[in-house]
Amino acid sequence: MSQTVIVQSRPTEKKTYRPMVLAALVISMFMAAIEMTIISTAMPSIVGELGGFSLYSWVFSAFSLMQAVTTPIYGKLSDLFGRKPIFITGIVIFLTGSILCGLSKSMIMLVIFRLIQGLGAGAVQPIAMTIVGDMYTIEERAKIQGYFSSVFGISSVIGPLVGGFIVQYAHWSWIFWMNVPLGILSIAGVVLFLHEGIEKQKRSIDYAGSGLFFISITSLMIVLIQGGVAWSWTSPQIIVLMLVFILGSGLFLAQERRTSEPMMPLHIWKNRFITVANTATFTSGALVIGLTSFLPTYIQGVMGSSAFVAGFTLTVMTVGWPIAALAAGHLIIKIGIRPTAVMGGIAAFIGSLFFITLDPAKGPIWAGTGSFIIGIGMGLTSSTFMISIQNSVQWQMRGVATASNMFMRLLGSSVGAALLGGVLNMRFKSFLSSADNPLGKAVSMNSIDQLLNSAGPHPMPANELHVVQHGLTIALHSVYWGVFALAIVTMIGTFFLPKKHTKQV
């Protein structure tokens, strides 16, 4: 289907006031990134008030799922209609979802409203990164992207501390409502100071590809979240969803090969930088969400520490992440792309060792040390991957290439939250029917709701508390073995980056 749309050309720097646009983009990145992690330390309080621990991972997955499946679509639309209108539309949708999330009265409502949030967030981060790529030259981009990546890292991991602070001194709903003033500031900065040079052309929009992509990825996410928990792996629901995923993926690939304007041009994956960097980005995204989603539950539920302490164990990642991200820009110039990425992969591996050896006796300091080292790894790899991808393609493909990397990180977060959440639920469910549970049916999945509701009027009996904490320890330990495996894959992936960098044409 063809129609007249607006196609962005390179912005005119004389009209665009770069410092103010950059400030607005930083605010938007902070707003969208922090929303994925700020809820982690608030979840125990939310579960305590709304119940529904079985839907725990859905609160994370709903947001990252919708963000992941819409990111490539928004990236393509920004090439067709211009960055500015798509970016603003995304923020408006995101703010609408944020307001509704704060008004949720049940876990189901919260999950639905998180989908709306994710629908808007899919436009924010990739387009913000693309605008930065548009405004700055190749020489400037390493420094700016390193700075931008550090902002992303800080906002991602400072979230748990902010969430813990809000839960301790206010109501959890404010973790969503705080987005409203940030979103308004970001919109104002882009509207007033970003001026795009545009031209009109007749282009087509790949509606079929977008729809097939959405259906396929959504089916896979539901399988990963519900499989082995709500539905057995051989249930009709799981089988049907897997068939939908396989068939939908095949049709999507066929559609992208034949359409003139594919939503995700397949030829970009022939670029080795893009293929390797995006694969490692996928596993690193899953690794980070594995920590930010479930470490606060360990610190609060197993160790019995406060939400503030739980947030601190993740917030120390903000010390390592921005330092490493800023250093990455200089290291790339001095030692190259691959050595810088390998350093990050090794750091992520070392940090993951702290979590497979974590036990209640080691305390929050042990967990915080592991978070710091993983922050070093994420700062080095995330900056390096983005810079290498943007500099290895022509300007006309930068939007799609940037969106592909953001998509893989978000998809990794979605799969990580779903898969590791499924591991947690299955492992605890197995514990309930094992000899390690002397209380039998007196303990259930709902017992975790009561454990995490520290403000509840009826404290859990001591014997039951001990059993639930023991089961939660076993379940979360399985999650951290998953994090360890993801760190290994990420590290191995960095060794496959090309030795020499392909200059942008």
N, C-alpha and C positions, 0 to 999 in steps of 0.2 A: 504494500500500500504506500503510495507516494503522496507527499504533501509538501508545501512550502514551509520551511522552518528556518530558524536563524542559526548560522554556523559561526562559532567563535574563531577569530583569527588571533594573532598575537596581540595582547593588550598594549596600548600606547602608554609608555612610561611617563610622558609629559602630562598626561591627564590623571594618571593613577598616583595617589599619594601613598607610596609603599609602606612607610612606618605605621600609619594608621590602619591600613588594610591588614598588615601583619599582626598588629595588636588585636584586631577584631577576629582574625583567624585563630590566634592563640587562645582567645576566650572561648571560641566555639569548640576547638579541639579539647580544651580542658573540660568543658561542659559535657561533651559526648563521651570522652574517655573515662572521666571519673564516675559516670553513671553505671559503668559496668562493674566497678569495684566498690563503690561507696555502700552498695547494698549488702555487701558480704558480712560486715560486722553488725548490720541492722537486722539481718535475717533471723537470728535467734529471737529477737524481740517481736519481729513480725509474725513468726511462726507461733510464738507464745500467745499473741493476741488473736491471730486469724486461724491458727491451726493449719492442718494440711501439710505435714512434713513430707509426705509422699510426692508433693508437687514442688519440693525444694529446688531441685535442679531446673525445673521448668521456668522459674523466675529468672534465672540466668540465661537459659537456652532460648526462651521466647524472644528476649531482647537481641541476643547475638545472632539468632537464626534469621530474624527479619532484617537485621542490619546486613548480614552476609549476603542474603539472596537479592537484596536491592542495590547493593553497592555497584556491581558491574552495570546494572540498568541505569542508575543515576550517572555513572561515569560516561556512558554513551550519550545519554540525554544532554549532558553538559557540553559535549562536543557538537550536538545538533542545535541546541537552543541558547548556548552560552552558559558559563559557570554561574553567573550572578543570580538569575531567576531560579535555577534549580537549587542552589545553595540556600536561598532565602525560603523557598518552599519547604525544604527539608527541616529547617529550624522551626518553622511554624508548626509542622506536624509533630516534631519532637516535643515542643512545649505543650501542645495539646495533650499528648500522652502523659507527660510529666504531671500535669494538673490532675488528670484522672487517676493516675497511680496513687497520689496522695489521698484520694477520696475513696479508695478501695475498702470494701467491707468484708471481703472474703478472699481466699487465696486464688480462686478461679478468676475473680474480677481483676486481681493484680496481674495475673498472667496475661489476660486479654489486653490490659492497658499497657503492659510492657511490650506487647507486639506493636502497638501504635507508636510507642517510643522508638523502637527499633526501626520502624518504617521511616521515621524522620531521620534517625541517626545515620542511616545508610547513605544519605546525601552529604552529611556534614564533613566527616573526616577525609574521604578520598578527594572530594572537590577542594577542600581547604589545602590539601597537600599538592594538588594539581595547580591551584592558583599560585602557590609559592614557586612551583617549577616554572610557571609562565612568567612571573615577575622578575626572576633573578637569572643571571647568566650562569653558564656552567662553572665558571671560576668561583662565583659567589655561592653556588648551590650547596657545595659540601659543607660550608660553615653554617648556612641557614638551615639546611635539612638536619644537621647535627643538633642545632639549637631547637628546631621544631620537634625532633625525636625526643629530646630531653624533656620538653614540655609534655609530650604525650606520656613519657615514662613517669614523670612526676605526678601528673593528674591521675594516671592509672593506679598508682600505688599509694598515693596520699589519701585516696578515697576511703580505705578502711579506717584510717585514723579519724577523718572527718565524720564518717558514719558512726564510729564509736562515740565521738564527742556529742553528736546530735542525739543519739539514742540515750546517752547518759543524762543530758541536760534539757532535752526537749522531746517531742514526739517524732517517731520515725518518718511520718509523712513529709517532714521538712527536707529529707534527703532528695525528694522529688521537686518540691516547690522552690528550692533554692535555684533551680535552673532558669526560672522565669526572668529575673533581672539580667542574668548572664546572656540569655538568648536575645533579649531586647538590645543590649549593648552590641552584640555581635552583628545583628541585622543592621543597626544604625551605622556601624563602621563600614560595612560593605556597601550599603546603599549610597552613602555620602562620598566615599573616597575611592571605590573601585570603578573604573571606567573601561569597558571592553571595546576593542575595535572589532566590529562584526560585519558580516556580509551575508546576503541571502542566497541560498542555493536550494535546488530541489533535491531532497534526500528522502530516504525511506527509513522507517522505524521498525525494528525487528520485534514486533509484538509476539509472534509465534515463539521465537527463541526465548524471549523473556518469560513467557508463560510456562514453557517446558522446563526451563531452568528452575523456576520457582517451585513447580510441582515435584520435580525430582529431588531437589535438595531438602525440601520440607518432609517428604516421605522418609528419606534417610534419617533425618533428625528424630522423627517420631519413633522409628525403629530403635535407635540407639538409646533413647530416653526410656521407652516403655518396655523394651525387650528384656525378658527375665524378671521383670518386676510386676507390672500390671498384666502383661501378657507373656506366656511362655514363648520361647524362641521358635517353637514349631506350631504356634497358634495360627489360625486362618488370618488374623489381622496382620501379623508380622509377615507372613508369606505374601499376602496381597500387596502390602506396602513395599516390600522388596522387589516384587515384580513391577510395580509402578515406577520405582527408582531406576531399575535396569532398563525398562522400556522407554521411560522418559529421557534418560541419559542418552540412549541410542538415537532417539528422534531429535534431541537437542543438537548432538554432534552433526547429524545429517543436515539439519536446518542451517547450522552455522557455516557448513561447507558450501551450501548452494545460494544463500542469500547475498545480495550485493552489499548490504550494510549490517554485518553480523553484530550481535550484542557483545560477543567476546570473540574477536578475530583469532582463530586457532593458530594462525601462522606465527603469532608473537611467542608461542611456546617453543618454537624452534630455536629461539635465542637462548643460549645456554645459561646466561646470567639470569634470565627471567625464570627458566625452569628450575634451576637449582635453588636460587634465592627464594622463590615462592614456596617450594617444597619445605625448605628449612623454616620459613616463616610460618607455615601451617603448624608444624610441630612445636615451635616456640610459643605460638599463640595458645595452643592447647596446654602447654606446660604452665604458662603464667596463670591461666584461668583455673587450673587445678589447684594452685596455691591460693589465689585470692578468693576462690569460692569456698574452700574447705578448711584452710588453716584456722580461720577465726572459730569455726565450730570445735576444732581440737583444743584451742587455747581456752575457750569458754566452757565447753561441755565436758572435756576430759580433765584439763588442768584446773578448772574452776576459777580462772582469772576473769577480770572485767572486760567489757567490750573495748574500753580504751586501751588496755594492754594488748588485746588481740589485734587492734588496729595498728599499734606500734610495731608489732612483729612483721607486719607487711610494709609499713611506712618507711622502715629503714632501707627498703629497696630504692627509695627515692634518692638516697645518698649515692648509691653506686650507679644507678641508671643514668642520671644527667651528666655526671663526671665522665663516664665511659662514652656517652653519646657525643659529647663535645670533643673528647679526645679522638674519637673515630675519624672525624674530618681531617685532623692532622696526620693520623696514622696512615690513612688511605694514601695520602700524598707521599709520605716517607717510605712506607714498606709495602703498600699495595692493598688491593681489595681482599684477596684470599687470606693473607697472613692476619689481617685485622679481624676478619670474620672467624678464623680458626681460634684466635685468642678468646673471642666471645663464646664460641662453642665449648671450649675447655672450661671456661668459668661457669657456664651453666651446668655442666656435668659435675663439677666439684660442689657447687651449691646444692645440687639434688641429693648428694650423699648425706647431707645433714638431715634430710627429711626421712630417708629410709632408716636412719639410726635414731630418729626422734622417739622419745618416750616421756611420760609425765615427769619423771625424776629430773630430766635435763632442763626443764623449764623454758620459759619464753625466750631467754637469751640465746639458747641454741638455735631455736627456730628463726630468730631475728638475724643471726649470723648467716644462716643459709640463704635467707631472703636478700641480704646485702650482696652476697657473692653472685646470686642469680641476677640481681639488678645490674651488676657489672657486665655479665654475659649478654643480657638483653640490650643494654645500651650500645655495646659494640656491634652486635649483629643487626639490630633493627635499623640503625643509621646506615650501616654498610650496605645492606640489602637494598634499601630505598635509593641511595645514591647510585649504586651500580646499575639498577634497573632504569632509572630516568636518564642516565648518561649513555646507555647502550642502545637507545632507540631514537628515531627522528622526532622532531618537535611535534609533528602531526599525530604521532602515536603515543605521546606522553600521557595523555589523559587515560587511555585504555590501559597502558602499562602500569601506571600508578594504581588505578582501580583494581587491577589483577592482584597486586601485592596486598592491598588493603583487604580485598576479598579473601585471600588465602589466610591472612591473620584472623579475620573474623570467622571464617569457616573453621579454622583451627580452634578458636574459642568456643564455637557452637558444638563441634564434635567433642572437644575436651570436656566441656561442662556436661554434655549428654552422656558420654562414655564413662567418665569418672563418677558422675552422679549415679549411673546405673551400677557401677562396681560397688559404690557405697551402699546402695539399697540392697543389692543382692547379697553382699557379704554380711550385712546386719541381719537380713532375713534368714540367712543360713545359720547365723549365730543363735537366733531365737529358738531354732529347732534342734540345737546341738546340746551336748552334755555340759557345755560351758555355761548354760543358762539354767541354774537350779530352780528358778521360780516358774518355769514353764510359761503358760499362757498369761500369767500375771504381768509379764513384760511383753510389749508389742512395739510396733513402729511409732505409735502414739506416745510411748514413753519418752521418746526423744523430744517431742513437743513440750512435755512437762519439765524435762531436764533443762531445756534451753530457756524456759520461762522463769527466769530468776525472780521476777516480781510476782509470781503466782501466790495466791492466798493459802494454798495447801502444799507445803513442802513435801518432796518425795521421801518416803521412808529410807533410812540409811542402807538397809540391805538391798533394796531395789535400786537405789542410786549407784551403789557399787557395781551391780550387775550391768546396768545400762551403760555406765562409763566404760566398763570392761569391753562390752560389745562394740561400743562406738570407737574405742581405741583400735580394736581388731579391724573394723571396717575401714577406718581412715588410714591405717597402715597399708592396706591394700591399695588405696588411692595413691599414696606416696610412692609405691613401687611403680605405679603407672606413670607418675611424674618423672621418676628416674629413667624409665624406658624412653620417654619423650625427649629427655635431655641427651641421651645417648644418640638418638636418631638425628637430633639437631646438630650435635657436634660432628657426626659423620658427614652430614650434608655440607658443612662448611669446607671440608677437604675437597669437594668436587667442584667448587667454583673455579672458573678459568683463571690461569695464572696471569694472563695479560688482559687488560681492560679494553673493550671495544669503544672507541671514541664516538660520541654522538655526531651524526651527520646533520 
